[in-house]
Amino acid sequence: MGTVKKEFAVPPVVFPSGGNPNLQQRRGVATAPFQPPRQTGSSIPFMSFDIGSAAAASTSSGSIYGGPIGGGSIPGGANFEDEEPLLDELGIHPDQIWKKTKSILNPFRVKPDVHKDSDLSGPILLYMFFGLFQLLAGKIQFGVILGWIVVSSIFLYVVFNMLAGRNGNLNLHTCTSVVGYCMLPVVVLSAVSLFLPQAGLVRFAVAGVFVLWATRICTSLMVSLADGGDEHRGLIAYACFLIFTLFSLLVIF
């Protein structure tokens, strides 16, 4: 049997005159990378990656919200001019502290009306000065001073109320405030002791004067501010004398 040959019609391949287009694209200049289409109506300025449009958008947004940032007043916002000063919000009144401090300077004229409003900001300031003068003398006693003040205030509070009985109306806050302000003579003693000789009767004599000064002021204020202590003035004065003598020993030795 003879074989039958089949012939297929193959279309001719025609190449362009410029060569292979794919090869030309590879060898030619690289095309730009793909960039997503930009939205002209975008409400977010930084999504357009255009500094000029962002600046324009920020200016327009500032005009919408009542003006540029940092300038002008915001409608309905808080007005800081009507708020109280920071010291008043913290309960620190420098004028009252100065008046109470001046009232301690004269031991023969006590002003109990000034000390009716008790505070602890003035006593803390005096404790800091006391510790600072002791530090200049080479003694680090901040913790000792604070601990003795707390113990002394509680001691005087208990003694006064036990002596006054039912008539006693002295609270611990007022007692701590009075003891703290009456520490002013001891603070002055710590400053004067920096210029006194380390040993001798002069140092003890000066310390005794300041202790009597603080004892008289503290006793008068305690009796005037609280009821029931007038008839026990001598015992209250003895308790105050022990307290300020204890603090003067920190200065002497």
C-alpha positions as protocol buffer text, in pm:
chain_id: "A"
residue {
  index: 1
  type: MET
  ca { x: 0 y: 0 z: 0 }
}
residue {
  index: 2
  type: GLY
  ca { x: 132 y: 340 z: -77 }
}
residue {
  index: 3
  type: THR
  ca { x: 158 y: 618 z: 179 }
}
residue {
  index: 4
  type: VAL
  ca { x: -58 y: 923 z: 141 }
}
residue {
  index: 5
  type: LYS
  ca { x: 115 y: 1254 z: 199 }
}
residue {
  index: 6
  type: LYS
  ca { x: -84 y: 1539 z: 348 }
}
residue {
  index: 7
  type: GLU
  ca { x: 25 y: 1894 z: 291 }
}
residue {
  index: 8
  type: PHE
  ca { x: -63 y: 2169 z: 540 }
}
residue {
  index: 9
  type: ALA
  ca { x: -83 y: 2531 z: 443 }
}
residue {
  index: 10
  type: VAL
  ca { x: 154 y: 2724 z: 676 }
}
residue {
  index: 11
  type: PRO
  ca { x: 106 y: 3100 z: 673 }
}
residue {
  index: 12
  type: PRO
  ca { x: 420 y: 3297 z: 617 }
}
residue {
  index: 13
  type: VAL
  ca { x: 586 y: 3471 z: 918 }
}
residue {
  index: 14
  type: VAL
  ca { x: 636 y: 3840 z: 859 }
}
residue {
  index: 15
  type: PHE
  ca { x: 878 y: 4031 z: 1088 }
}
residue {
  index: 16
  type: PRO
  ca { x: 850 y: 4406 z: 1124 }
}
residue {
  index: 17
  type: SER
  ca { x: 1121 y: 4618 z: 980 }
}
residue {
  index: 18
  type: GLY
  ca { x: 1226 y: 4749 z: 1327 }
}
residue {
  index: 19
  type: GLY
  ca { x: 1306 y: 4406 z: 1464 }
}
residue {
  index: 20
  type: ASN
  ca { x: 1151 y: 4228 z: 1758 }
}
residue {
  index: 21
  type: PRO
  ca { x: 931 y: 4474 z: 1953 }
}
residue {
  index: 22
  type: ASN
  ca { x: 972 y: 4287 z: 2279 }
}
residue {
  index: 23
  type: LEU
  ca { x: 1347 y: 4288 z: 2247 }
}
residue {
  index: 24
  type: GLN
  ca { x: 1345 y: 4653 z: 2158 }
}
residue {
  index: 25
  type: GLN
  ca { x: 1141 y: 4732 z: 2466 }
}
residue {
  index: 26
  type: ARG
  ca { x: 1391 y: 4544 z: 2682 }
}
residue {
  index: 27
  type: ARG
  ca { x: 1694 y: 4716 z: 2535 }
}
residue {
  index: 28
  type: GLY
  ca { x: 1539 y: 5058 z: 2516 }
}
residue {
  index: 29
  type: VAL
  ca { x: 1471 y: 5316 z: 2786 }
}
residue {
  index: 30
  type: ALA
  ca { x: 1286 y: 5180 z: 3089 }
}
residue {
  index: 31
  type: THR
  ca { x: 932 y: 5291 z: 3123 }
}
residue {
  index: 32
  type: ALA
  ca { x: 802 y: 5479 z: 3427 }
}
residue {
  index: 33
  type: PRO
  ca { x: 672 y: 5269 z: 3719 }
}
residue {
  index: 34
  type: PHE
  ca { x: 307 y: 5221 z: 3776 }
}
residue {
  index: 35
  type: GLN
  ca { x: 139 y: 5513 z: 3944 }
}
residue {
  index: 36
  type: PRO
  ca { x: -210 y: 5491 z: 4090 }
}
residue {
  index: 37
  type: PRO
  ca { x: -456 y: 5742 z: 3957 }
}
residue {
  index: 38
  type: ARG
  ca { x: -495 y: 6051 z: 4173 }
}
residue {
  index: 39
  type: GLN
  ca { x: -827 y: 6157 z: 4304 }
}
residue {
  index: 40
  type: THR
  ca { x: -878 y: 6524 z: 4256 }
}
residue {
  index: 41
  type: GLY
  ca { x: -1164 y: 6540 z: 4503 }
}
residue {
  index: 42
  type: SER
  ca { x: -978 y: 6386 z: 4800 }
}
residue {
  index: 43
  type: SER
  ca { x: -1063 y: 6549 z: 5133 }
}
residue {
  index: 44
  type: ILE
  ca { x: -738 y: 6437 z: 5298 }
}
residue {
  index: 45
  type: PRO
  ca { x: -451 y: 6666 z: 5190 }
}
residue {
  index: 46
  type: PHE
  ca { x: -159 y: 6431 z: 5255 }
}
residue {
  index: 47
  type: MET
  ca { x: -304 y: 6154 z: 5034 }
}
residue {
  index: 48
  type: SER
  ca { x: -229 y: 6360 z: 4726 }
}
residue {
  index: 49
  type: PHE
  ca { x: 146 y: 6371 z: 4803 }
}
residue {
  index: 50
  type: ASP
  ca { x: 152 y: 6734 z: 4700 }
}
residue {
  index: 51
  type: ILE
  ca { x: 296 y: 6996 z: 4935 }
}
residue {
  index: 52
  type: GLY
  ca { x: 119 y: 7280 z: 4764 }
}
residue {
  index: 53
  type: SER
  ca { x: -221 y: 7116 z: 4785 }
}
residue {
  index: 54
  type: ALA
  ca { x: -162 y: 7022 z: 5151 }
}
residue {
  index: 55
  type: ALA
  ca { x: -76 y: 7382 z: 5239 }
}
residue {
  index: 56
  type: ALA
  ca { x: -382 y: 7504 z: 5055 }
}
residue {
  index: 57
  type: ALA
  ca { x: -599 y: 7248 z: 5230 }
}
residue {
  index: 58
  type: SER
  ca { x: -463 y: 7345 z: 5574 }
}
residue {
  index: 59
  type: THR
  ca { x: -531 y: 7711 z: 5500 }
}
residue {
  index: 60
  type: SER
  ca { x: -883 y: 7633 z: 5390 }
}
residue {
  index: 61
  type: SER
  ca { x: -944 y: 7414 z: 5695 }
}
residue {
  index: 62
  type: GLY
  ca { x: -816 y: 7691 z: 5921 }
}
residue {
  index: 63
  type: SER
  ca { x: -1061 y: 7930 z: 5765 }
}
residue {
  index: 64
  type: ILE
  ca { x: -1339 y: 7679 z: 5817 }
}
residue {
  index: 65
  type: TYR
  ca { x: -1270 y: 7634 z: 6189 }
}
residue {
  index: 66
  type: GLY
  ca { x: -1253 y: 8000 z: 6270 }
}
residue {
  index: 67
  type: GLY
  ca { x: -901 y: 8110 z: 6178 }
}
residue {
  index: 68
  type: PRO
  ca { x: -542 y: 7987 z: 6168 }
}
residue {
  index: 69
  type: ILE
  ca { x: -406 y: 7748 z: 6425 }
}
residue {
  index: 70
  type: GLY
  ca { x: -272 y: 7925 z: 6735 }
}
residue {
  index: 71
  type: GLY
  ca { x: -443 y: 8255 z: 6663 }
}
residue {
  index: 72
  type: GLY
  ca { x: -780 y: 8395 z: 6753 }
}
residue {
  index: 73
  type: SER
  ca { x: -1034 y: 8262 z: 6995 }
}
residue {
  index: 74
  type: ILE
  ca { x: -1219 y: 7938 z: 6943 }
}
residue {
  index: 75
  type: PRO
  ca { x: -1596 y: 7983 z: 6961 }
}
residue {
  index: 76
  type: GLY
  ca { x: -1732 y: 7797 z: 7262 }
}
residue {
  index: 77
  type: GLY
  ca { x: -1382 y: 7717 z: 7394 }
}
residue {
  index: 78
  type: ALA
  ca { x: -1247 y: 7763 z: 7746 }
}
residue {
  index: 79
  type: ASN
  ca { x: -1138 y: 8111 z: 7850 }
}
residue {
  index: 80
  type: PHE
  ca { x: -820 y: 8085 z: 8056 }
}
residue {
  index: 81
  type: GLU
  ca { x: -849 y: 8442 z: 8180 }
}
residue {
  index: 82
  type: ASP
  ca { x: -1142 y: 8349 z: 8405 }
}
residue {
  index: 83
  type: GLU
  ca { x: -955 y: 8070 z: 8583 }
}
residue {
  index: 84
  type: GLU
  ca { x: -789 y: 8114 z: 8922 }
}
residue {
  index: 85
  type: PRO
  ca { x: -410 y: 8137 z: 8956 }
}
residue {
  index: 86
  type: LEU
  ca { x: -222 y: 7814 z: 9009 }
}
residue {
  index: 87
  type: LEU
  ca { x: -114 y: 7902 z: 9365 }
}
residue {
  index: 88
  type: ASP
  ca { x: -473 y: 7967 z: 9467 }
}
residue {
  index: 89
  type: GLU
  ca { x: -585 y: 7634 z: 9324 }
}
residue {
  index: 90
  type: LEU
  ca { x: -310 y: 7460 z: 9524 }
}
residue {
  index: 91
  type: GLY
  ca { x: -415 y: 7640 z: 9842 }
}
residue {
  index: 92
  type: ILE
  ca { x: -97 y: 7849 z: 9866 }
}
residue {
  index: 93
  type: HIS
  ca { x: -155 y: 8214 z: 9952 }
}
residue {
  index: 94
  type: PRO
  ca { x: 173 y: 8410 z: 9974 }
}
residue {
  index: 95
  type: ASP
  ca { x: 9 y: 8714 z: 10133 }
}
residue {
  index: 96
  type: GLN
  ca { x: -133 y: 8507 z: 10420 }
}
residue {
  index: 97
  type: ILE
  ca { x: 197 y: 8328 z: 10468 }
}
residue {
  index: 98
  type: TRP
  ca { x: 376 y: 8662 z: 10494 }
}
residue {
  index: 99
  type: LYS
  ca { x: 121 y: 8797 z: 10745 }
}
residue {
  index: 100
  type: LYS
  ca { x: 148 y: 8488 z: 10964 }
}
residue {
  index: 101
  type: THR
  ca { x: 526 y: 8500 z: 10951 }
}
residue {
  index: 102
  type: LYS
  ca { x: 533 y: 8866 z: 11054 }
}
residue {
  index: 103
  type: SER
  ca { x: 300 y: 8795 z: 11345 }
}
residue {
  index: 104
  type: ILE
  ca { x: 560 y: 8556 z: 11491 }
}
residue {
  index: 105
  type: LEU
  ca { x: 834 y: 8822 z: 11491 }
}
residue {
  index: 106
  type: ASN
  ca { x: 686 y: 9010 z: 11790 }
}
residue {
  index: 107
  type: PRO
  ca { x: 661 y: 8776 z: 12091 }
}
residue {
  index: 108
  type: PHE
  ca { x: 485 y: 9039 z: 12305 }
}
residue {
  index: 109
  type: ARG
  ca { x: 199 y: 9103 z: 12062 }
}
residue {
  index: 110
  type: VAL
  ca { x: 21 y: 8793 z: 11944 }
}
residue {
  index: 111
  type: LYS
  ca { x: -226 y: 8811 z: 11653 }
}
residue {
  index: 112
  type: PRO
  ca { x: -444 y: 8497 z: 11672 }
}
residue {
  index: 113
  type: ASP
  ca { x: -688 y: 8628 z: 11411 }
}
residue {
  index: 114
  type: VAL
  ca { x: -425 y: 8584 z: 11141 }
}
residue {
  index: 115
  type: HIS
  ca { x: -380 y: 8215 z: 11229 }
}
residue {
  index: 116
  type: LYS
  ca { x: -747 y: 8116 z: 11225 }
}
residue {
  index: 117
  type: ASP
  ca { x: -714 y: 7985 z: 10871 }
}
residue {
  index: 118
  type: SER
  ca { x: -455 y: 7712 z: 10914 }
}
residue {
  index: 119
  type: ASP
  ca { x: -231 y: 7602 z: 10629 }
}
residue {
  index: 120
  type: LEU
  ca { x: 77 y: 7387 z: 10584 }
}
residue {
  index: 121
  type: SER
  ca { x: 249 y: 7565 z: 10296 }
}
residue {
  index: 122
  type: GLY
  ca { x: 418 y: 7819 z: 10526 }
}
residue {
  index: 123
  type: PRO
  ca { x: 543 y: 7558 z: 10776 }
}
residue {
  index: 124
  type: ILE
  ca { x: 683 y: 7343 z: 10495 }
}
residue {
  index: 125
  type: LEU
  ca { x: 873 y: 7645 z: 10367 }
}
residue {
  index: 126
  type: LEU
  ca { x: 1018 y: 7707 z: 10714 }
}
residue {
  index: 127
  type: TYR
  ca { x: 1117 y: 7340 z: 10746 }
}
residue {
  index: 128
  type: MET
  ca { x: 1303 y: 7365 z: 10418 }
}
residue {
  index: 129
  type: PHE
  ca { x: 1493 y: 7672 z: 10536 }
}
residue {
  index: 130
  type: PHE
  ca { x: 1571 y: 7499 z: 10863 }
}
residue {
  index: 131
  type: GLY
  ca { x: 1709 y: 7196 z: 10682 }
}
residue {
  index: 132
  type: LEU
  ca { x: 1904 y: 7420 z: 10444 }
}
residue {
  index: 133
  type: PHE
  ca { x: 2077 y: 7607 z: 10728 }
}
residue {
  index: 134
  type: GLN
  ca { x: 2156 y: 7278 z: 10895 }
}
residue {
  index: 135
  type: LEU
  ca { x: 2300 y: 7155 z: 10567 }
}
residue {
  index: 136
  type: LEU
  ca { x: 2525 y: 7461 z: 10554 }
}
residue {
  index: 137
  type: ALA
  ca { x: 2645 y: 7365 z: 10901 }
}
residue {
  index: 138
  type: GLY
  ca { x: 2736 y: 7020 z: 10771 }
}
residue {
  index: 139
  type: LYS
  ca { x: 2430 y: 6835 z: 10905 }
}
residue {
  index: 140
  type: ILE
  ca { x: 2190 y: 6647 z: 10680 }
}
residue {
  index: 141
  type: GLN
  ca { x: 1873 y: 6638 z: 10892 }
}
residue {
  index: 142
  type: PHE
  ca { x: 1578 y: 6680 z: 10655 }
}
residue {
  index: 143
  type: GLY
  ca { x: 1425 y: 6346 z: 10751 }
}
residue {
  index: 144
  type: VAL
  ca { x: 1485 y: 6403 z: 11121 }
}
residue {
  index: 145
  type: ILE
  ca { x: 1321 y: 6746 z: 11110 }
}
residue {
  index: 146
  type: LEU
  ca { x: 1014 y: 6616 z: 10929 }
}
residue {
  index: 147
  type: GLY
  ca { x: 974 y: 6321 z: 11164 }
}
residue {
  index: 148
  type: TRP
  ca { x: 1012 y: 6531 z: 11477 }
}
residue {
  index: 149
  type: ILE
  ca { x: 759 y: 6785 z: 11347 }
}
residue {
  index: 150
  type: VAL
  ca { x: 497 y: 6514 z: 11300 }
}
residue {
  index: 151
  type: VAL
  ca { x: 562 y: 6363 z: 11645 }
}
residue {
  index: 152
  type: SER
  ca { x: 566 y: 6706 z: 11813 }
}
residue {
  index: 153
  type: SER
  ca { x: 237 y: 6812 z: 11653 }
}
residue {
  index: 154
  type: ILE
  ca { x: 64 y: 6492 z: 11760 }
}
residue {
  index: 155
  type: PHE
  ca { x: 212 y: 6522 z: 12111 }
}
residue {
  index: 156
  type: LEU
  ca { x: 93 y: 6879 z: 12158 }
}
residue {
  index: 157
  type: TYR
  ca { x: -248 y: 6795 z: 12012 }
}
residue {
  index: 158
  type: VAL
  ca { x: -299 y: 6508 z: 12256 }
}
residue {
  index: 159
  type: VAL
  ca { x: -174 y: 6706 z: 12557 }
}
residue {
  index: 160
  type: PHE
  ca { x: -395 y: 7007 z: 12483 }
}
residue {
  index: 161
  type: ASN
  ca { x: -712 y: 6805 z: 12432 }
}
residue {
  index: 162
  type: MET
  ca { x: -647 y: 6599 z: 12743 }
}
residue {
  index: 163
  type: LEU
  ca { x: -605 y: 6914 z: 12949 }
}
residue {
  index: 164
  type: ALA
  ca { x: -905 y: 7092 z: 12794 }
}
residue {
  index: 165
  type: GLY
  ca { x: -1134 y: 6791 z: 12827 }
}
residue {
  index: 166
  type: ARG
  ca { x: -1473 y: 6831 z: 12666 }
}
residue {
  index: 167
  type: ASN
  ca { x: -1415 y: 7199 z: 12601 }
}
residue {
  index: 168
  type: GLY
  ca { x: -1116 y: 7132 z: 12378 }
}
residue {
  index: 169
  type: ASN
  ca { x: -1180 y: 7194 z: 12008 }
}
residue {
  index: 170
  type: LEU
  ca { x: -824 y: 7196 z: 11875 }
}
residue {
  index: 171
  type: ASN
  ca { x: -779 y: 6991 z: 11557 }
}
residue {
  index: 172
  type: LEU
  ca { x: -457 y: 6837 z: 11436 }
}
residue {
  index: 173
  type: HIS
  ca { x: -432 y: 7055 z: 11125 }
}
residue {
  index: 174
  type: THR
  ca { x: -444 y: 7377 z: 11327 }
}
residue {
  index: 175
  type: CYS
  ca { x: -195 y: 7239 z: 11578 }
}
residue {
  index: 176
  type: THR
  ca { x: 51 y: 7144 z: 11302 }
}
residue {
  index: 177
  type: SER
  ca { x: 14 y: 7486 z: 11140 }
}
residue {
  index: 178
  type: VAL
  ca { x: 80 y: 7672 z: 11467 }
}
residue {
  index: 179
  type: VAL
  ca { x: 381 y: 7458 z: 11557 }
}
residue {
  index: 180
  type: GLY
  ca { x: 519 y: 7504 z: 11206 }
}
residue {
  index: 181
  type: TYR
  ca { x: 494 y: 7884 z: 11209 }
}
residue {
  index: 182
  type: CYS
  ca { x: 634 y: 7900 z: 11561 }
}
residue {
  index: 183
  type: MET
  ca { x: 943 y: 7724 z: 11427 }
}
residue {
  index: 184
  type: LEU
  ca { x: 1054 y: 8060 z: 11287 }
}
residue {
  index: 185
  type: PRO
  ca { x: 1270 y: 8148 z: 11594 }
}
residue {
  index: 186
  type: VAL
  ca { x: 1441 y: 7810 z: 11567 }
}
residue {
  index: 187
  type: VAL
  ca { x: 1505 y: 7873 z: 11196 }
}
residue {
  index: 188
  type: VAL
  ca { x: 1659 y: 8209 z: 11283 }
}
residue {
  index: 189
  type: LEU
  ca { x: 1868 y: 8033 z: 11550 }
}
residue {
  index: 190
  type: SER
  ca { x: 1999 y: 7787 z: 11291 }
}
residue {
  index: 191
  type: ALA
  ca { x: 2103 y: 8079 z: 11070 }
}
residue {
  index: 192
  type: VAL
  ca { x: 2268 y: 8270 z: 11356 }
}
residue {
  index: 193
  type: SER
  ca { x: 2449 y: 7960 z: 11481 }
}
residue {
  index: 194
  type: LEU
  ca { x: 2655 y: 7955 z: 11161 }
}
residue {
  index: 195
  type: PHE
  ca { x: 2843 y: 8260 z: 11295 }
}
residue {
  index: 196
  type: LEU
  ca { x: 2868 y: 8149 z: 11661 }
}
residue {
  index: 197
  type: PRO
  ca { x: 3151 y: 7947 z: 11813 }
}
residue {
  index: 198
  type: GLN
  ca { x: 3096 y: 7575 z: 11819 }
}
residue {
  index: 199
  type: ALA
  ca { x: 3133 y: 7549 z: 12200 }
}
residue {
  index: 200
  type: GLY
  ca { x: 3073 y: 7785 z: 12487 }
}
residue {
  index: 201
  type: LEU
  ca { x: 2804 y: 7944 z: 12697 }
}
residue {
  index: 202
  type: VAL
  ca { x: 2724 y: 8202 z: 12429 }
}
residue {
  index: 203
  type: ARG
  ca { x: 2576 y: 7937 z: 12206 }
}
residue {
  index: 204
  type: PHE
  ca { x: 2354 y: 7800 z: 12485 }
}
residue {
  index: 205
  type: ALA
  ca { x: 2246 y: 8149 z: 12594 }
}
residue {
  index: 206
  type: VAL
  ca { x: 2142 y: 8249 z: 12241 }
}
residue {
  index: 207
  type: ALA
  ca { x: 1959 y: 7919 z: 12198 }
}
residue {
  index: 208
  type: GLY
  ca { x: 1771 y: 7976 z: 12526 }
}
residue {
  index: 209
  type: VAL
  ca { x: 1648 y: 8317 z: 12410 }
}
residue {
  index: 210
  type: PHE
  ca { x: 1508 y: 8179 z: 12086 }
}
residue {
  index: 211
  type: VAL
  ca { x: 1346 y: 7883 z: 12262 }
}
residue {
  index: 212
  type: LEU
  ca { x: 1165 y: 8113 z: 12506 }
}
residue {
  index: 213
  type: TRP
  ca { x: 1057 y: 8329 z: 12213 }
}
residue {
  index: 214
  type: ALA
  ca { x: 904 y: 8032 z: 12029 }
}
residue {
  index: 215
  type: THR
  ca { x: 746 y: 7894 z: 12349 }
}
residue {
  index: 216
  type: ARG
  ca { x: 567 y: 8218 z: 12431 }
}
residue {
  index: 217
  type: ILE
  ca { x: 427 y: 8260 z: 12080 }
}
residue {
  index: 218
  type: CYS
  ca { x: 312 y: 7899 z: 12051 }
}
residue {
  index: 219
  type: THR
  ca { x: 146 y: 7897 z: 12393 }
}
residue {
  index: 220
  type: SER
  ca { x: -43 y: 8220 z: 12327 }
}
residue {
  index: 221
  type: LEU
  ca { x: -168 y: 8101 z: 11989 }
}
residue {
  index: 222
  type: MET
  ca { x: -280 y: 7765 z: 12126 }
}
residue {
  index: 223
  type: VAL
  ca { x: -477 y: 7922 z: 12408 }
}
residue {
  index: 224
  type: SER
  ca { x: -631 y: 8187 z: 12180 }
}
residue {
  index: 225
  type: LEU
  ca { x: -732 y: 7961 z: 11892 }
}
residue {
  index: 226
  type: ALA
  ca { x: -884 y: 7677 z: 12097 }
}
residue {
  index: 227
  type: ASP
  ca { x: -1117 y: 7674 z: 12395 }
}
residue {
  index: 228
  type: GLY
  ca { x: -1044 y: 7517 z: 12731 }
}
residue {
  index: 229
  type: GLY
  ca { x: -673 y: 7583 z: 12751 }
}
residue {
  index: 230
  type: ASP
  ca { x: -663 y: 7916 z: 12930 }
}
residue {
  index: 231
  type: GLU
  ca { x: -661 y: 7765 z: 13277 }
}
residue {
  index: 232
  type: HIS
  ca { x: -386 y: 7520 z: 13179 }
}
residue {
  index: 233
  type: ARG
  ca { x: -154 y: 7774 z: 13022 }
}
residue {
  index: 234
  type: GLY
  ca { x: 144 y: 7667 z: 13233 }
}
residue {
  index: 235
  type: LEU
  ca { x: 123 y: 7301 z: 13132 }
}
residue {
  index: 236
  type: ILE
  ca { x: 77 y: 7389 z: 12766 }
}
residue {
  index: 237
  type: ALA
  ca { x: 379 y: 7620 z: 12787 }
}
residue {
  index: 238
  type: TYR
  ca { x: 584 y: 7338 z: 12935 }
}
residue {
  index: 239
  type: ALA
  ca { x: 490 y: 7107 z: 12646 }
}
residue {
  index: 240
  type: CYS
  ca { x: 582 y: 7377 z: 12394 }
}
residue {
  index: 241
  type: PHE
  ca { x: 911 y: 7439 z: 12576 }
}
residue {
  index: 242
  type: LEU
  ca { x: 1003 y: 7072 z: 12545 }
}
residue {
  index: 243
  type: ILE
  ca { x: 925 y: 7072 z: 12173 }
}
residue {
  index: 244
  type: PHE
  ca { x: 1136 y: 7374 z: 12082 }
}
residue {
  index: 245
  type: THR
  ca { x: 1416 y: 7270 z: 12315 }
}
residue {
  index: 246
  type: LEU
  ca { x: 1433 y: 6944 z: 12125 }
}
residue {
  index: 247
  type: PHE
  ca { x: 1475 y: 7128 z: 11794 }
}
residue {
  index: 248
  type: SER
  ca { x: 1733 y: 7367 z: 11942 }
}
residue {
  index: 249
  type: LEU
  ca { x: 1947 y: 7069 z: 12038 }
}
residue {
  index: 250
  type: LEU
  ca { x: 1974 y: 6987 z: 11668 }
}
residue {
  index: 251
  type: VAL
  ca { x: 2129 y: 7328 z: 11616 }
}
residue {
  index: 252
  type: ILE
  ca { x: 2359 y: 7333 z: 11920 }
}
residue {
  index: 253
  type: PHE
  ca { x: 2512 y: 6989 z: 11885 }
}
